[in-house]
Amino acid sequence: MNLILLEPEDFQSSSQVVLRGRRFQHMVEVQRAEVGDRLKVGVVNGQIGAGEITEHSENHIAMTVSLFAEPPAALPLTLILALPRPKMLKRTIQHATALGVKKLYLINAYRVEKSYWQSPWLAEEKLRDQCALGLEQAVDTAMPEIHLRKRFKPFVEDELPEIADQSLKLVAHPVTDAPCPVDIEQQTTLAVGPEGGFIPYEVEKLQEVGFQSVHLGPRILRVETALPVLLSRLFPAR
């Protein structure tokens, strides 16, 4: 936890917060926080600053906070991600958030198991918890938007053209001749398939709405590995 992420309900006044639960436990057990310590804090969808511990009891920590800095810039990216298996989903959401993704669509695909859509980890509060972990890691406060789309064809035909309008449209696909571009500057929409990739029909539907297939080389990577590699190539300076 490189940043203590504050929620509006933590504030007792404009500059006083009280923390309990997971964040309190981390501050006590990992950071060994004591009265007088100053730690980096940030408010969800707000500024970053410092918090000085003023009280430390058995079940809570009180801090006086001062906010003065803006969070890092978001990636100019909309991510279209075929729903990963639940265990991988948690890590992937954390990685995407830490890397600066602010708009994410989790979509269906032929190789996405139907049971994945029944996972409790798709509940709004569960997804938000994983985003919070990514923000804490990256010292960021801007909470991503996550949208769920359970039908591939209607999403690609009816919604995606508007979502991806005026952007560079890329689909990660190992069976293509074009390498992933490096260090781009423009707004981008990136589609990443499930384990095993998009099937040819799905790639064709994406191409019909303007997506170009790109690859990362001869090695086939898991989604949780491929995503950071893709983003680090596309936006290395971010």
Order of alpha helices (4+ residues) and beta strands (2+ residues): beta-beta-alpha-beta-beta-beta-beta-alpha-beta-alpha-beta-alpha-beta-beta-alpha-beta-alpha
